[in-house]
Structures are given as C-alpha cells and as structure tokens.
Amino acid sequence: MVKRKDVVKLFKAEGFAIVPGTNHDKLVHPDGRWTTLGRHAEINDRLFKEMKKQAGLK
C-alpha cells in the first residue's frame, strides 16, 4: 500500500497537476497524459502500478 500523499508527490514531481472532481481527482500533464486518483488514504500497489503505466511513468 502506498500513501495517497506520496502518490501525489511523485506525480507532481513529474509535472502533473491535480484537477479536483466529485469522487476522484484527475492527475493531468500538460502534454495530455492523465490518470485518475481516488480519495482514499492508501492506494493499493497494483492500482498504483496501473496509474503509473497509464500516465507513461516507470
């Protein structure tokens, strides 16, 4: 499990911005890449891996 604040920190370091939504936040990069982020305190490792893959990160 990865803490939500650590996920946000990683994506912000890569240039993503947070766009708030009703139930989920969207992490958007200026070049068009994006992924969604739920409002949970911890993110499952498998989901975190999929988020990075969707956003084009290693």
N, C-alpha and C positions, 0 to 999 in steps of 0.2 A: 504494500500500500504506500502511496506517495501522498504527501500532504498537498492540499489544493494551493496553498501559498507558494510551495516550491515549483509546482507546475506553472503557475502564473509568472514566477520569477524567471524560469527557463525561457518561456515563450516571449516575454518582454525583452530579454537579453538578445533574442534572435530578431527583434524588430516588430513583433506582433503587438497590436493594440486590442484592448478589451472593448467589445460593444455589448452593453448590457441588454438582456432580454427578459421576458417574463419568467420563464422557468430555467433557462440556460443562458450562459454568456457565450458570445462568439469571439474567438481569437482570430483577428484579421491582419494579414500582412499587406503592405502597400502594393506588392506585385500580384495580389489576387488570391493567394493561398489562404485557407481558413480551416478552422475546426471548431467544434462546439465543446463547451466545458460546463458540466453540471454544477449545481450549487451544493456539493457535498464536501464535508471536511476532509475526506480522504478519497483518493482516486485509485481504483484497482490497477495493479501493474499491467495487466493485459489491455485494459482500456487506455492507459497512458501510452503504451506502445503503439496502439492503433491511432491515437491522436497525433503522435509524432510522425507516423507514416503518412497519414492524411495531409499533414502540413508540410511534408517534404523534409523533415528533420531526421537525423540519425539517432 
